Amino acid sequence: MTEDFWQRLLALHYVYPKPLNRLNRLMIDDPELEKLYRRKPFEIAALMEISLAQANQLKTAYAEALTIPFKDLYEKHKITPISFHHPNYPVSLLDLIDPPAILYAKGRIELLLSPEKIAVIGSRNASHYSQKAINAILPPLVEQQCLIVSGLAKGADAMAHATAIELGGQTIAVTGSGFLHPYPKENAGLHSIIEEKYLSITEYPPYMQPKRWNFPMRNRIISGLSQGILVTEAKAKSGTLSTVEHALDHGKDIFAVPGDIFSALSEGPHKLILEGAKPVWKGSQILEEYRLLRAEK
């Protein structure tokens, strides 16, 4: 990737932070984005399926963004942008319908290449039962070098990251906002540790604030990075299950922790088990599943 193309791609993503399938519309006949600043607004509108007003706004903002020294700016904030061309960009994300065009990373980007990753997710209002389940299931996974992926939300996500760290394992946090707007504030300390010693990634440029619709998008990256998804507690209708839907779309393994039949937070895992997810209460059960899969291959 040339320096000029890198600057153009960063400028485009800065003003139009959309997935690769959207940005590719501008690169089908212009893979280096050399024509973008010369394209007519009506042509941009037609290619991107946006209004003429939006196309005019995009072209103007892009021209201004081209003057921003992104390389120096991101280095200053210890942010590493990882495009779909980067050797550390996870190939599994390209299986998504809408892969992230750029991942903004803080920390050890080599963790993206870890071969075995398990996502651990659950309710933001997870009870102590989630922590007990995580304490029981994660040790064998960490011992076998499985990296733990989660979304750094309150509740089960934070429990999974913190427990992986306490066990001496590795973890990746996938967040739903830019690095200048860490979210949620309750996890600021944990986020700082992950950025410094592990890895935090987001597909959103640093200025992007956490918006409600960012999190379902974030969930597809959690799924795309991972071989399997472990659900601790979740209501029958929850954001947690949107991650599972992404995982099912891409043939990922789903594991669910059975829970108290009188708890609303058990309804999600029980529904998944009814639909074919593997019930687990020990990490060895997840490891055994992968041993069987390897043997079949």
C-alpha positions, 0 to 999 in steps of 0.5 A, a space after each residue: 500500500 502506497 503512502 498516498 493511498 493510505 492517506 486517501 483511505 484514512 481520509 475517506 474513512 474519517 469522514 465516511 466510517 462505513 464498512 468495506 462493502 460500502 467503500 468498495 463501491 468507490 474503489 471498483 474502478 479506482 482501487 487507489 482512490 486517485 479519482 475520488 476528489 475529481 468525481 462529480 457529486 452525482 456520480 458519487 451519489 449514484 455509486 454510494 446510493 446516497 442523496 446528492 446533498 450527502 454526496 456534496 457533503 462527502 466530497 467537501 469533507 473528504 477534500 478537507 480531510 486529505 490535509 489532516 496528518 493522520 499518521 502523526 495524529 494517530 501515532 501521537 495517540 498510540 493508535 494503529 490503523 489496520 486496513 483490510 490490506 494490513 498483514 495483521 487484519 484477521 482474514 476471518 473478518 473478510 467472511 463478513 458481508 460487511 467487513 470493517 474497512 479499518 480497525 483502529 487498535 491500541 495495544 499489541 496488534 499481534 494478538 489479532 493473529 492468535 489462532 484460537 479465540 473464544 468470545 465470552 459475552 452476556 448481559 450488561 446486568 449479569 449476576 454473580 452467577 456469570 462470574 462464577 461460570 466464567 471462573 469455572 470455564 475460563 481457566 482451561 481455555 487460558 491454559 491452552 492459549 485460547 484468547 478471550 474476546 469480548 465487547 468491554 460492556 458492563 457485566 459479563 463482558 467486563 468479567 470475561 476480560 478481567 478474569 482472562 487477565 487475572 488468569 495470565 491469559 490474553 484478551 481483545 476488547 472490541 468497542 463501539 466508539 472511537 478512542 477519544 470517547 471510551 465507553 462505558 466510563 465504569 470500565 475506564 480502568 479496565 480499558 486502560 489496562 487492555 490498551 496498554 498490555 493487551 489489545 483494544 480495537 474499534 472500527 470507529 475513528 477516534 472522534 466517534 461517540 458511542 451511539 446505540 446503533 454502533 453496538 450491533 455493528 460491533 457485535 459482528 466483529 466479536 463474532 468474526 474474530 472468534 471460533 466460538 461464542 460462549 454466552 453466560 447470561 442473557 434475556 431472551 431478547 437482548 443485544 447479546 443474542 445479536 452477536 449469536 445471530 452473526 455467529 450462526 450466519 458464519 458457522 461459528 460454534 455456540 456454547 451456552 451456560 445453563 442457568 436458574 430456570 427461574 431467572 430471566 437472565 437464563 432465558 437466552 442461554 436456555 433458548 440457545 440450547 433448545 435451538 442446538 447450542 452446546 450446554 457447557 459448565 466446564 472449559 474442558 467441554 469447549 476444548 473437547 469440541 475443538 479436538 473433535 473438530 480437528 479429528 474430523 478434519 
